[in-house]
Structures are given as structure tokens and as C-alpha cells.
């Protein structure tokens, strides 16, 4: 019984510590990338949000598949329920198929 409890504690501790490493905010990406698309840079505060977006790359045999990358990036931005669809469309037309 003690062994099971210790095992569960270790699992929960490890999962709690690694969760922030994978967390990304699509709304922050929408805000920063829209500002960048209209010519207003977000500065250093937007680096991580832009990186979250541009790190989405779909590859096959080492080659980037731009149509799948575009779809995955759009799906990421659409996770922000408060984002204006026109803003997402503008972001995707400018940055959807480019490497960050």
C-alpha cells in the first residue's frame, strides 16, 4: 500500500512540474501576431507567444508540409474563443505558411 501511494505521489509531482513546459496560450499568440501583422510589434513580451505559433510545423520525411502546418496553426489560434475570426484570417494570410 505504501509503495502504491509513493508511486502516485511521484507521478503527480512529475506531471505537475512538467505541465508548464507544454502550456501555450493561443489568445496571447493571436494578440501578438495580429499586432505584428498590422505593423505594431509586441516587443519582448510577445517572443514566447510568437514562438508557440511558429514552432507548429508538420513534417513528413524531414520536409515541411505547409498545408498541414497551416491547418495546425489555424486550429491552434481557433482555440482562443474570444479571437475575432477576421484577425485570425489576417494572421494566417501573413504568417500561416512562413517559418518564424
Protein Blocks (a to p, Z undefined) as FASTA:
>chain_A
ZZmmmmmmmmmmmmmmmmmmmgccfklmmmmmmmmmnopaebjmlmmmmmmmmmpccdee
hiacfklmmmmmmmmmmmpmkbcfklmmmmmmmmmmccZZ
